[in-house]
Amino acid sequence: MGRPLLDLSLYLVTDTILCGQFGVAATVSAAVGAGVTLVQLRDIDAADDEFVALGREVKAILRGTGVPLIVNDRAHLVAAIGADGVHVGQSDLEIAQARALVGPTAYMGLSVQTLEHVMVARGHVAGTLDYLGVGPVWGTATKLDAAAPGGIDVLSQITSASPWPCVAIGGITPERLSMVRGTGAVGVAVVSAICGQPDVVAATRRLRTCWDGASR
């Protein structure tokens, strides 16, 4: 049977350095309380054991909220953390390999930048993927190896061609949410718009309000 649909509307990708002294766990707790619907744990510098410890801490915070925890790239650690799925990029683990590691009930997202990426993804067995992360839409400083920004036109093309729900990422600000929603994207993924903000609750609520108020 298919996995339950995810609420991708406000998708937080964590950044341990940006979260600073406030910390990842406290950031996640505040953001989820203010309207985040999905959390991806991302820390490319952490060793596996550190990543598992952080993941378990975040998972404990999410318990009872109904908000799933997705792990960036490290499919082999999903079970150890007790996470709900994995998100892979174009240069990460191969899609079929990742699916084999996490099993049939876990969620899987894939980062795409081009229509060609979508066409390649469509070659996988039905039910392999759950959503696409599309971007960077605009320039971003939070991922140093990010691809060139595709802009709103590429986002529109990809959402139109994709059989999966699409989430926009890269340079997302409250002021841009109505443009994003107009492309058919079902949500936005943010890092610095929440992580490291002086008031995480206020920043999250503003994103939530702007998304909910944007025209469909």
Biotite code that builds the C-alpha atoms (Angstrom):
import biotite.structure as struc

atoms = struc.array([
    struc.Atom([0.000, 0.000, 0.000], chain_id="A", res_id=1, res_name="MET", atom_name="CA", element="C"),
    struc.Atom([1.112, 3.583, -0.549], chain_id="A", res_id=2, res_name="GLY", atom_name="CA", element="C"),
    struc.Atom([2.606, 5.666, 2.208], chain_id="A", res_id=3, res_name="ARG", atom_name="CA", element="C"),
    struc.Atom([0.396, 8.379, 3.748], chain_id="A", res_id=4, res_name="PRO", atom_name="CA", element="C"),
    struc.Atom([0.815, 11.743, 2.013], chain_id="A", res_id=5, res_name="LEU", atom_name="CA", element="C"),
    struc.Atom([3.264, 14.160, 3.573], chain_id="A", res_id=6, res_name="LEU", atom_name="CA", element="C"),
    struc.Atom([2.372, 17.731, 4.468], chain_id="A", res_id=7, res_name="ASP", atom_name="CA", element="C"),
    struc.Atom([5.229, 19.455, 2.655], chain_id="A", res_id=8, res_name="LEU", atom_name="CA", element="C"),
    struc.Atom([3.974, 23.022, 3.047], chain_id="A", res_id=9, res_name="SER", atom_name="CA", element="C"),
    struc.Atom([6.675, 24.273, 5.437], chain_id="A", res_id=10, res_name="LEU", atom_name="CA", element="C"),
    struc.Atom([9.741, 22.044, 5.362], chain_id="A", res_id=11, res_name="TYR", atom_name="CA", element="C"),
    struc.Atom([12.638, 22.826, 7.715], chain_id="A", res_id=12, res_name="LEU", atom_name="CA", element="C"),
    struc.Atom([16.152, 21.685, 6.772], chain_id="A", res_id=13, res_name="VAL", atom_name="CA", element="C"),
    struc.Atom([18.412, 21.954, 9.810], chain_id="A", res_id=14, res_name="THR", atom_name="CA", element="C"),
    struc.Atom([21.869, 23.513, 9.864], chain_id="A", res_id=15, res_name="ASP", atom_name="CA", element="C"),
    struc.Atom([23.858, 22.834, 13.019], chain_id="A", res_id=16, res_name="THR", atom_name="CA", element="C"),
    struc.Atom([26.219, 25.787, 12.562], chain_id="A", res_id=17, res_name="ILE", atom_name="CA", element="C"),
    struc.Atom([23.464, 28.291, 11.778], chain_id="A", res_id=18, res_name="LEU", atom_name="CA", element="C"),
    struc.Atom([21.415, 27.129, 14.762], chain_id="A", res_id=19, res_name="CYS", atom_name="CA", element="C"),
    struc.Atom([24.355, 28.181, 16.942], chain_id="A", res_id=20, res_name="GLY", atom_name="CA", element="C"),
    struc.Atom([24.000, 28.182, 20.722], chain_id="A", res_id=21, res_name="GLN", atom_name="CA", element="C"),
    struc.Atom([20.219, 27.818, 20.511], chain_id="A", res_id=22, res_name="PHE", atom_name="CA", element="C"),
    struc.Atom([20.850, 24.402, 19.013], chain_id="A", res_id=23, res_name="GLY", atom_name="CA", element="C"),
    struc.Atom([19.168, 22.152, 16.475], chain_id="A", res_id=24, res_name="VAL", atom_name="CA", element="C"),
    struc.Atom([16.767, 20.491, 18.905], chain_id="A", res_id=25, res_name="ALA", atom_name="CA", element="C"),
    struc.Atom([15.495, 23.762, 20.365], chain_id="A", res_id=26, res_name="ALA", atom_name="CA", element="C"),
    struc.Atom([15.157, 25.245, 16.875], chain_id="A", res_id=27, res_name="THR", atom_name="CA", element="C"),
    struc.Atom([13.123, 22.260, 15.695], chain_id="A", res_id=28, res_name="VAL", atom_name="CA", element="C"),
    struc.Atom([10.903, 22.374, 18.776], chain_id="A", res_id=29, res_name="SER", atom_name="CA", element="C"),
    struc.Atom([10.163, 26.088, 18.363], chain_id="A", res_id=30, res_name="ALA", atom_name="CA", element="C"),
    struc.Atom([9.651, 25.855, 14.611], chain_id="A", res_id=31, res_name="ALA", atom_name="CA", element="C"),
    struc.Atom([7.305, 22.877, 14.759], chain_id="A", res_id=32, res_name="VAL", atom_name="CA", element="C"),
    struc.Atom([5.259, 24.632, 17.429], chain_id="A", res_id=33, res_name="GLY", atom_name="CA", element="C"),
    struc.Atom([4.937, 27.595, 15.057], chain_id="A", res_id=34, res_name="ALA", atom_name="CA", element="C"),
    struc.Atom([3.894, 25.694, 11.942], chain_id="A", res_id=35, res_name="GLY", atom_name="CA", element="C"),
    struc.Atom([6.698, 23.608, 10.395], chain_id="A", res_id=36, res_name="VAL", atom_name="CA", element="C"),
    struc.Atom([5.224, 20.414, 8.927], chain_id="A", res_id=37, res_name="THR", atom_name="CA", element="C"),
    struc.Atom([8.318, 18.363, 8.068], chain_id="A", res_id=38, res_name="LEU", atom_name="CA", element="C"),
    struc.Atom([11.912, 18.316, 9.332], chain_id="A", res_id=39, res_name="VAL", atom_name="CA", element="C"),
    struc.Atom([15.019, 17.183, 7.477], chain_id="A", res_id=40, res_name="GLN", atom_name="CA", element="C"),
    struc.Atom([18.127, 16.589, 9.575], chain_id="A", res_id=41, res_name="LEU", atom_name="CA", element="C"),
    struc.Atom([21.183, 17.795, 7.672], chain_id="A", res_id=42, res_name="ARG", atom_name="CA", element="C"),
    struc.Atom([24.730, 18.026, 9.019], chain_id="A", res_id=43, res_name="ASP", atom_name="CA", element="C"),
    struc.Atom([27.350, 17.075, 6.445], chain_id="A", res_id=44, res_name="ILE", atom_name="CA", element="C"),
    struc.Atom([30.229, 17.514, 8.900], chain_id="A", res_id=45, res_name="ASP", atom_name="CA", element="C"),
    struc.Atom([28.964, 15.267, 11.694], chain_id="A", res_id=46, res_name="ALA", atom_name="CA", element="C"),
    struc.Atom([30.364, 11.766, 12.104], chain_id="A", res_id=47, res_name="ALA", atom_name="CA", element="C"),
    struc.Atom([27.786, 8.985, 11.873], chain_id="A", res_id=48, res_name="ASP", atom_name="CA", element="C"),
    struc.Atom([27.601, 8.473, 15.656], chain_id="A", res_id=49, res_name="ASP", atom_name="CA", element="C"),
    struc.Atom([27.153, 12.213, 16.248], chain_id="A", res_id=50, res_name="GLU", atom_name="CA", element="C"),
    struc.Atom([24.498, 12.326, 13.544], chain_id="A", res_id=51, res_name="PHE", atom_name="CA", element="C"),
    struc.Atom([22.597, 9.418, 15.105], chain_id="A", res_id=52, res_name="VAL", atom_name="CA", element="C"),
    struc.Atom([22.712, 11.049, 18.548], chain_id="A", res_id=53, res_name="ALA", atom_name="CA", element="C"),
    struc.Atom([21.412, 14.341, 17.148], chain_id="A", res_id=54, res_name="LEU", atom_name="CA", element="C"),
    struc.Atom([18.770, 12.539, 15.115], chain_id="A", res_id=55, res_name="GLY", atom_name="CA", element="C"),
    struc.Atom([17.477, 10.670, 18.143], chain_id="A", res_id=56, res_name="ARG", atom_name="CA", element="C"),
    struc.Atom([17.293, 13.921, 20.100], chain_id="A", res_id=57, res_name="GLU", atom_name="CA", element="C"),
    struc.Atom([15.259, 15.568, 17.332], chain_id="A", res_id=58, res_name="VAL", atom_name="CA", element="C"),
    struc.Atom([13.059, 12.495, 16.908], chain_id="A", res_id=59, res_name="LYS", atom_name="CA", element="C"),
    struc.Atom([12.251, 12.594, 20.629], chain_id="A", res_id=60, res_name="ALA", atom_name="CA", element="C"),
    struc.Atom([11.187, 16.233, 20.304], chain_id="A", res_id=61, res_name="ILE", atom_name="CA", element="C"),
    struc.Atom([8.938, 15.381, 17.351], chain_id="A", res_id=62, res_name="LEU", atom_name="CA", element="C"),
    struc.Atom([7.239, 12.487, 19.126], chain_id="A", res_id=63, res_name="ARG", atom_name="CA", element="C"),
    struc.Atom([3.526, 13.152, 19.380], chain_id="A", res_id=64, res_name="GLY", atom_name="CA", element="C"),
    struc.Atom([3.569, 16.131, 16.999], chain_id="A", res_id=65, res_name="THR", atom_name="CA", element="C"),
    struc.Atom([2.765, 14.168, 13.847], chain_id="A", res_id=66, res_name="GLY", atom_name="CA", element="C"),
    struc.Atom([5.714, 15.872, 12.112], chain_id="A", res_id=67, res_name="VAL", atom_name="CA", element="C"),
    struc.Atom([7.966, 13.357, 10.323], chain_id="A", res_id=68, res_name="PRO", atom_name="CA", element="C"),
    struc.Atom([11.773, 13.380, 10.454], chain_id="A", res_id=69, res_name="LEU", atom_name="CA", element="C"),
    struc.Atom([13.674, 12.933, 7.198], chain_id="A", res_id=70, res_name="ILE", atom_name="CA", element="C"),
    struc.Atom([17.422, 12.263, 7.126], chain_id="A", res_id=71, res_name="VAL", atom_name="CA", element="C"),
    struc.Atom([19.618, 13.968, 4.552], chain_id="A", res_id=72, res_name="ASN", atom_name="CA", element="C"),
    struc.Atom([21.593, 11.499, 2.433], chain_id="A", res_id=73, res_name="ASP", atom_name="CA", element="C"),
    struc.Atom([22.500, 8.957, 5.133], chain_id="A", res_id=74, res_name="ARG", atom_name="CA", element="C"),
    struc.Atom([19.995, 6.228, 4.309], chain_id="A", res_id=75, res_name="ALA", atom_name="CA", element="C"),
    struc.Atom([22.018, 3.716, 6.316], chain_id="A", res_id=76, res_name="HIS", atom_name="CA", element="C"),
    struc.Atom([21.244, 5.655, 9.512], chain_id="A", res_id=77, res_name="LEU", atom_name="CA", element="C"),
    struc.Atom([17.465, 6.016, 9.100], chain_id="A", res_id=78, res_name="VAL", atom_name="CA", element="C"),
    struc.Atom([16.726, 2.891, 11.161], chain_id="A", res_id=79, res_name="ALA", atom_name="CA", element="C"),
    struc.Atom([19.247, 3.729, 13.907], chain_id="A", res_id=80, res_name="ALA", atom_name="CA", element="C"),
    struc.Atom([17.697, 7.175, 14.349], chain_id="A", res_id=81, res_name="ILE", atom_name="CA", element="C"),
    struc.Atom([14.129, 5.938, 14.041], chain_id="A", res_id=82, res_name="GLY", atom_name="CA", element="C"),
    struc.Atom([13.585, 8.499, 11.283], chain_id="A", res_id=83, res_name="ALA", atom_name="CA", element="C"),
    struc.Atom([10.687, 8.402, 8.846], chain_id="A", res_id=84, res_name="ASP", atom_name="CA", element="C"),
    struc.Atom([12.666, 8.594, 5.617], chain_id="A", res_id=85, res_name="GLY", atom_name="CA", element="C"),
    struc.Atom([15.578, 9.932, 3.617], chain_id="A", res_id=86, res_name="VAL", atom_name="CA", element="C"),
    struc.Atom([16.271, 12.727, 1.148], chain_id="A", res_id=87, res_name="HIS", atom_name="CA", element="C"),
    struc.Atom([18.932, 12.223, -1.511], chain_id="A", res_id=88, res_name="VAL", atom_name="CA", element="C"),
    struc.Atom([20.579, 14.552, -3.998], chain_id="A", res_id=89, res_name="GLY", atom_name="CA", element="C"),
    struc.Atom([21.794, 14.018, -7.547], chain_id="A", res_id=90, res_name="GLN", atom_name="CA", element="C"),
    struc.Atom([25.311, 13.176, -6.347], chain_id="A", res_id=91, res_name="SER", atom_name="CA", element="C"),
    struc.Atom([24.286, 11.182, -3.267], chain_id="A", res_id=92, res_name="ASP", atom_name="CA", element="C"),
    struc.Atom([23.310, 7.546, -2.977], chain_id="A", res_id=93, res_name="LEU", atom_name="CA", element="C"),
    struc.Atom([21.557, 6.090, -6.039], chain_id="A", res_id=94, res_name="GLU", atom_name="CA", element="C"),
    struc.Atom([17.760, 6.119, -5.671], chain_id="A", res_id=95, res_name="ILE", atom_name="CA", element="C"),
    struc.Atom([17.192, 2.352, -5.873], chain_id="A", res_id=96, res_name="ALA", atom_name="CA", element="C"),
    struc.Atom([20.033, 1.749, -3.410], chain_id="A", res_id=97, res_name="GLN", atom_name="CA", element="C"),
    struc.Atom([18.591, 4.244, -0.958], chain_id="A", res_id=98, res_name="ALA", atom_name="CA", element="C"),
    struc.Atom([15.141, 2.686, -1.238], chain_id="A", res_id=99, res_name="ARG", atom_name="CA", element="C"),
    struc.Atom([16.605, -0.776, -0.581], chain_id="A", res_id=100, res_name="ALA", atom_name="CA", element="C"),
    struc.Atom([18.328, 0.538, 2.554], chain_id="A", res_id=101, res_name="LEU", atom_name="CA", element="C"),
    struc.Atom([15.300, 2.280, 4.069], chain_id="A", res_id=102, res_name="VAL", atom_name="CA", element="C"),
    struc.Atom([12.686, -0.299, 3.122], chain_id="A", res_id=103, res_name="GLY", atom_name="CA", element="C"),
    struc.Atom([9.213, 0.056, 1.599], chain_id="A", res_id=104, res_name="PRO", atom_name="CA", element="C"),
    struc.Atom([7.481, 2.094, 4.320], chain_id="A", res_id=105, res_name="THR", atom_name="CA", element="C"),
    struc.Atom([9.981, 4.964, 4.639], chain_id="A", res_id=106, res_name="ALA", atom_name="CA", element="C"),
    struc.Atom([9.571, 8.238, 2.763], chain_id="A", res_id=107, res_name="TYR", atom_name="CA", element="C"),
    struc.Atom([12.042, 9.278, 0.090], chain_id="A", res_id=108, res_name="MET", atom_name="CA", element="C"),
    struc.Atom([12.637, 12.665, -1.457], chain_id="A", res_id=109, res_name="GLY", atom_name="CA", element="C"),
    struc.Atom([14.963, 13.580, -4.326], chain_id="A", res_id=110, res_name="LEU", atom_name="CA", element="C"),
    struc.Atom([16.628, 16.894, -5.183], chain_id="A", res_id=111, res_name="SER", atom_name="CA", element="C"),
    struc.Atom([16.286, 17.955, -8.820], chain_id="A", res_id=112, res_name="VAL", atom_name="CA", element="C"),
    struc.Atom([17.461, 20.968, -10.765], chain_id="A", res_id=113, res_name="GLN", atom_name="CA", element="C"),
    struc.Atom([16.365, 20.222, -14.337], chain_id="A", res_id=114, res_name="THR", atom_name="CA", element="C"),
    struc.Atom([13.611, 18.618, -16.387], chain_id="A", res_id=115, res_name="LEU", atom_name="CA", element="C"),
    struc.Atom([16.125, 15.938, -17.331], chain_id="A", res_id=116, res_name="GLU", atom_name="CA", element="C"),
    struc.Atom([16.457, 14.991, -13.662], chain_id="A", res_id=117, res_name="HIS", atom_name="CA", element="C"),
    struc.Atom([12.687, 14.554, -13.495], chain_id="A", res_id=118, res_name="VAL", atom_name="CA", element="C"),
    struc.Atom([12.652, 12.354, -16.598], chain_id="A", res_id=119, res_name="MET", atom_name="CA", element="C"),
    struc.Atom([15.394, 10.131, -15.163], chain_id="A", res_id=120, res_name="VAL", atom_name="CA", element="C"),
    struc.Atom([13.506, 9.847, -11.867], chain_id="A", res_id=121, res_name="ALA", atom_name="CA", element="C"),
    struc.Atom([10.385, 8.772, -13.741], chain_id="A", res_id=122, res_name="ARG", atom_name="CA", element="C"),
    struc.Atom([12.279, 5.680, -14.856], chain_id="A", res_id=123, res_name="GLY", atom_name="CA", element="C"),
    struc.Atom([12.195, 4.247, -11.334], chain_id="A", res_id=124, res_name="HIS", atom_name="CA", element="C"),
    struc.Atom([9.568, 1.817, -10.115], chain_id="A", res_id=125, res_name="VAL", atom_name="CA", element="C"),
    struc.Atom([6.292, 3.452, -9.092], chain_id="A", res_id=126, res_name="ALA", atom_name="CA", element="C"),
    struc.Atom([6.224, 4.131, -5.371], chain_id="A", res_id=127, res_name="GLY", atom_name="CA", element="C"),
    struc.Atom([9.982, 4.607, -5.073], chain_id="A", res_id=128, res_name="THR", atom_name="CA", element="C"),
    struc.Atom([9.801, 8.370, -4.512], chain_id="A", res_id=129, res_name="LEU", atom_name="CA", element="C"),
    struc.Atom([7.396, 10.534, -2.508], chain_id="A", res_id=130, res_name="ASP", atom_name="CA", element="C"),
    struc.Atom([8.349, 14.105, -3.469], chain_id="A", res_id=131, res_name="TYR", atom_name="CA", element="C"),
    struc.Atom([10.899, 16.271, -5.258], chain_id="A", res_id=132, res_name="LEU", atom_name="CA", element="C"),
    struc.Atom([12.918, 19.112, -3.783], chain_id="A", res_id=133, res_name="GLY", atom_name="CA", element="C"),
    struc.Atom([13.383, 21.636, -6.595], chain_id="A", res_id=134, res_name="VAL", atom_name="CA", element="C"),
    struc.Atom([16.184, 24.160, -6.513], chain_id="A", res_id=135, res_name="GLY", atom_name="CA", element="C"),
    struc.Atom([17.948, 26.262, -5.765], chain_id="A", res_id=136, res_name="PRO", atom_name="CA", element="C"),
    struc.Atom([15.252, 28.552, -7.125], chain_id="A", res_id=137, res_name="VAL", atom_name="CA", element="C"),
    struc.Atom([17.205, 31.629, -6.064], chain_id="A", res_id=138, res_name="TRP", atom_name="CA", element="C"),
    struc.Atom([20.792, 32.014, -4.913], chain_id="A", res_id=139, res_name="GLY", atom_name="CA", element="C"),
    struc.Atom([21.604, 30.538, -1.512], chain_id="A", res_id=140, res_name="THR", atom_name="CA", element="C"),
    struc.Atom([24.535, 30.816, 0.860], chain_id="A", res_id=141, res_name="ALA", atom_name="CA", element="C"),
    struc.Atom([23.553, 27.866, 3.048], chain_id="A", res_id=142, res_name="THR", atom_name="CA", element="C"),
    struc.Atom([24.714, 25.167, 0.629], chain_id="A", res_id=143, res_name="LYS", atom_name="CA", element="C"),
    struc.Atom([28.164, 25.887, -0.777], chain_id="A", res_id=144, res_name="LEU", atom_name="CA", element="C"),
    struc.Atom([27.961, 23.190, -3.470], chain_id="A", res_id=145, res_name="ASP", atom_name="CA", element="C"),
    struc.Atom([24.498, 24.194, -4.661], chain_id="A", res_id=146, res_name="ALA", atom_name="CA", element="C"),
    struc.Atom([23.737, 24.226, -8.370], chain_id="A", res_id=147, res_name="ALA", atom_name="CA", element="C"),
    struc.Atom([23.097, 27.486, -10.222], chain_id="A", res_id=148, res_name="ALA", atom_name="CA", element="C"),
    struc.Atom([19.702, 29.049, -9.417], chain_id="A", res_id=149, res_name="PRO", atom_name="CA", element="C"),
    struc.Atom([16.980, 27.954, -11.828], chain_id="A", res_id=150, res_name="GLY", atom_name="CA", element="C"),
    struc.Atom([14.526, 30.729, -11.115], chain_id="A", res_id=151, res_name="GLY", atom_name="CA", element="C"),
    struc.Atom([10.765, 30.688, -10.980], chain_id="A", res_id=152, res_name="ILE", atom_name="CA", element="C"),
    struc.Atom([10.368, 29.595, -14.628], chain_id="A", res_id=153, res_name="ASP", atom_name="CA", element="C"),
    struc.Atom([12.342, 26.375, -14.139], chain_id="A", res_id=154, res_name="VAL", atom_name="CA", element="C"),
    struc.Atom([10.388, 25.685, -10.954], chain_id="A", res_id=155, res_name="LEU", atom_name="CA", element="C"),
    struc.Atom([7.134, 26.055, -12.910], chain_id="A", res_id=156, res_name="SER", atom_name="CA", element="C"),
    struc.Atom([8.364, 23.720, -15.663], chain_id="A", res_id=157, res_name="GLN", atom_name="CA", element="C"),
    struc.Atom([9.409, 21.058, -13.175], chain_id="A", res_id=158, res_name="ILE", atom_name="CA", element="C"),
    struc.Atom([6.212, 21.184, -11.120], chain_id="A", res_id=159, res_name="THR", atom_name="CA", element="C"),
    struc.Atom([4.212, 20.824, -14.348], chain_id="A", res_id=160, res_name="SER", atom_name="CA", element="C"),
    struc.Atom([6.249, 17.813, -15.499], chain_id="A", res_id=161, res_name="ALA", atom_name="CA", element="C"),
    struc.Atom([6.551, 16.043, -12.160], chain_id="A", res_id=162, res_name="SER", atom_name="CA", element="C"),
    struc.Atom([4.232, 13.213, -11.132], chain_id="A", res_id=163, res_name="PRO", atom_name="CA", element="C"),
    struc.Atom([5.298, 13.894, -7.543], chain_id="A", res_id=164, res_name="TRP", atom_name="CA", element="C"),
    struc.Atom([4.560, 16.893, -5.319], chain_id="A", res_id=165, res_name="PRO", atom_name="CA", element="C"),
    struc.Atom([7.325, 19.505, -5.500], chain_id="A", res_id=166, res_name="CYS", atom_name="CA", element="C"),
    struc.Atom([8.922, 21.612, -2.779], chain_id="A", res_id=167, res_name="VAL", atom_name="CA", element="C"),
    struc.Atom([10.883, 24.743, -3.669], chain_id="A", res_id=168, res_name="ALA", atom_name="CA", element="C"),
    struc.Atom([14.220, 25.400, -1.984], chain_id="A", res_id=169, res_name="ILE", atom_name="CA", element="C"),
    struc.Atom([16.925, 28.043, -2.263], chain_id="A", res_id=170, res_name="GLY", atom_name="CA", element="C"),
    struc.Atom([16.618, 31.720, -1.389], chain_id="A", res_id=171, res_name="GLY", atom_name="CA", element="C"),
    struc.Atom([13.121, 31.294, 0.032], chain_id="A", res_id=172, res_name="ILE", atom_name="CA", element="C"),
    struc.Atom([11.838, 34.378, 1.877], chain_id="A", res_id=173, res_name="THR", atom_name="CA", element="C"),
    struc.Atom([8.342, 35.312, 3.072], chain_id="A", res_id=174, res_name="PRO", atom_name="CA", element="C"),
    struc.Atom([8.081, 37.877, 0.266], chain_id="A", res_id=175, res_name="GLU", atom_name="CA", element="C"),
    struc.Atom([8.632, 35.195, -2.399], chain_id="A", res_id=176, res_name="ARG", atom_name="CA", element="C"),
    struc.Atom([6.077, 32.656, -1.175], chain_id="A", res_id=177, res_name="LEU", atom_name="CA", element="C"),
    struc.Atom([3.203, 33.846, -3.336], chain_id="A", res_id=178, res_name="SER", atom_name="CA", element="C"),
    struc.Atom([5.414, 33.492, -6.442], chain_id="A", res_id=179, res_name="MET", atom_name="CA", element="C"),
    struc.Atom([6.381, 29.969, -5.392], chain_id="A", res_id=180, res_name="VAL", atom_name="CA", element="C"),
    struc.Atom([2.808, 28.934, -4.683], chain_id="A", res_id=181, res_name="ARG", atom_name="CA", element="C"),
    struc.Atom([1.752, 30.215, -8.085], chain_id="A", res_id=182, res_name="GLY", atom_name="CA", element="C"),
    struc.Atom([4.004, 27.626, -9.777], chain_id="A", res_id=183, res_name="THR", atom_name="CA", element="C"),
    struc.Atom([2.070, 24.693, -8.367], chain_id="A", res_id=184, res_name="GLY", atom_name="CA", element="C"),
    struc.Atom([4.691, 23.818, -5.745], chain_id="A", res_id=185, res_name="ALA", atom_name="CA", element="C"),
    struc.Atom([3.056, 22.319, -2.651], chain_id="A", res_id=186, res_name="VAL", atom_name="CA", element="C"),
    struc.Atom([5.538, 23.777, -0.198], chain_id="A", res_id=187, res_name="GLY", atom_name="CA", element="C"),
    struc.Atom([8.818, 25.487, 0.561], chain_id="A", res_id=188, res_name="VAL", atom_name="CA", element="C"),
    struc.Atom([11.963, 24.163, 2.196], chain_id="A", res_id=189, res_name="ALA", atom_name="CA", element="C"),
    struc.Atom([13.967, 26.641, 4.245], chain_id="A", res_id=190, res_name="VAL", atom_name="CA", element="C"),
    struc.Atom([17.229, 26.711, 6.168], chain_id="A", res_id=191, res_name="VAL", atom_name="CA", element="C"),
    struc.Atom([18.380, 30.221, 7.091], chain_id="A", res_id=192, res_name="SER", atom_name="CA", element="C"),
    struc.Atom([14.836, 31.621, 7.074], chain_id="A", res_id=193, res_name="ALA", atom_name="CA", element="C"),
    struc.Atom([14.412, 29.702, 10.368], chain_id="A", res_id=194, res_name="ILE", atom_name="CA", element="C"),
    struc.Atom([17.792, 28.393, 11.588], chain_id="A", res_id=195, res_name="CYS", atom_name="CA", element="C"),
    struc.Atom([19.727, 31.128, 13.370], chain_id="A", res_id=196, res_name="GLY", atom_name="CA", element="C"),
    struc.Atom([16.892, 33.647, 13.320], chain_id="A", res_id=197, res_name="GLN", atom_name="CA", element="C"),
    struc.Atom([16.766, 35.841, 16.460], chain_id="A", res_id=198, res_name="PRO", atom_name="CA", element="C"),
    struc.Atom([13.188, 34.709, 17.069], chain_id="A", res_id=199, res_name="ASP", atom_name="CA", element="C"),
    struc.Atom([12.580, 31.279, 15.548], chain_id="A", res_id=200, res_name="VAL", atom_name="CA", element="C"),
    struc.Atom([8.897, 31.264, 16.476], chain_id="A", res_id=201, res_name="VAL", atom_name="CA", element="C"),
    struc.Atom([8.213, 34.659, 14.894], chain_id="A", res_id=202, res_name="ALA", atom_name="CA", element="C"),
    struc.Atom([10.200, 33.794, 11.750], chain_id="A", res_id=203, res_name="ALA", atom_name="CA", element="C"),
    struc.Atom([8.341, 30.500, 11.341], chain_id="A", res_id=204, res_name="THR", atom_name="CA", element="C"),
    struc.Atom([4.946, 32.069, 11.929], chain_id="A", res_id=205, res_name="ARG", atom_name="CA", element="C"),
    struc.Atom([5.633, 34.697, 9.288], chain_id="A", res_id=206, res_name="ARG", atom_name="CA", element="C"),
    struc.Atom([6.492, 32.006, 6.736], chain_id="A", res_id=207, res_name="LEU", atom_name="CA", element="C"),
    struc.Atom([3.422, 30.024, 7.733], chain_id="A", res_id=208, res_name="ARG", atom_name="CA", element="C"),
    struc.Atom([1.140, 33.046, 7.440], chain_id="A", res_id=209, res_name="THR", atom_name="CA", element="C"),
    struc.Atom([2.587, 34.125, 4.080], chain_id="A", res_id=210, res_name="CYS", atom_name="CA", element="C"),
    struc.Atom([2.305, 30.614, 2.634], chain_id="A", res_id=211, res_name="TRP", atom_name="CA", element="C"),
    struc.Atom([-1.241, 30.096, 3.871], chain_id="A", res_id=212, res_name="ASP", atom_name="CA", element="C"),
    struc.Atom([-2.255, 33.533, 2.578], chain_id="A", res_id=213, res_name="GLY", atom_name="CA", element="C"),
    struc.Atom([-0.690, 33.083, -0.869], chain_id="A", res_id=214, res_name="ALA", atom_name="CA", element="C"),
    struc.Atom([-2.995, 32.369, -3.791], chain_id="A", res_id=215, res_name="SER", atom_name="CA", element="C"),
    struc.Atom([-3.071, 28.758, -4.862], chain_id="A", res_id=216, res_name="ARG", atom_name="CA", element="C"),
])
